[in-house]
Amino acid sequence: MSHPLLARLASAAPAERAAACRAIADDPAGALLAEALVEALGDGERAVARAALDALVALARRSDGIAPLLRAALRAAPPARGRAADPAARTRRVHAALALARLEPPDPGLLPALVEGLGAPAGDLRWSAARVLVDLGRLHPEVVGVLVGLVQGADDPAARRMAAFALRELAPDHPASARALLEATGDDDRQVRRAAVTALAGLLDPPPEVRARLALLREDSDRAVARLAALAWERLAAREQAQEAER
């Protein structure tokens, strides 16, 4: 006979599935149902996947057997380059990485799943992955190079865009950040261009070509880019003036 909570996890109603996840977290024997929760990390309903993540984190704080299940979910191989990803599998990997990052300092083993998360359909999942990537980069400097590569060459425009924001947060004073973001202002995707312009405003001590590029972009045919470039130019100019006044 199957556990009643497993039947609720299989419900057609998302609210019932999410409630089942929360009930498993509160159940003294909930760790026995952890594999079903790991499967629920790939649920197409964001609220259900999030409830499963929260439940697994709660269970992991009471049981040593949960983290290995999450790491096993990370090892489910992503598709080869050029092949379409299974949405549920990708969502499961990303949520498993986010859960592990809540349980312990993030390590490089999370990197592939977090990179996948930058291109996730759900905006909040993209931002969650970006935030953990920034935390990971503060512990492992090689992540800066990964983000630079994503800004310059990720196939998914959403991933390029999110990598630009993460790079600004992680390495605003790194020369490679300025080069990658400058290049991204000419991206074919307008959302990436807008993200790159916004990110340039957050650089610390940027090279002169950043101000020069922003000055040109104030006349861009994309009015959003032009407006963002003007704001970024003004912000950098004000920062330079404040630095001069302190000298």
Secondary structure, 3 states (H helix, E strand, C coil): CCCHHHHHHCCCCHHHHHHHHHHHHHCCCHHHHHHHHHHHCCCCCHHHHHHHHHHHHHHHCCCCCHHHHHHHHHCCCCCCCCCCCCHHHHHHHHHHHHHHHHHCCCCHHHHHHHHHHCCCCCHHHHHHHHHHHHHHHHHCCHHHHHHHHHHHHCCCHHHHHHHHHHHHHHCCCCHHHHHHHHHHCCCCCHHHHHHHHHHHCCCCCCCHHHHHHHHHHCCCCCHHHHHHHHHHHHHHHHHHHHHHHHC
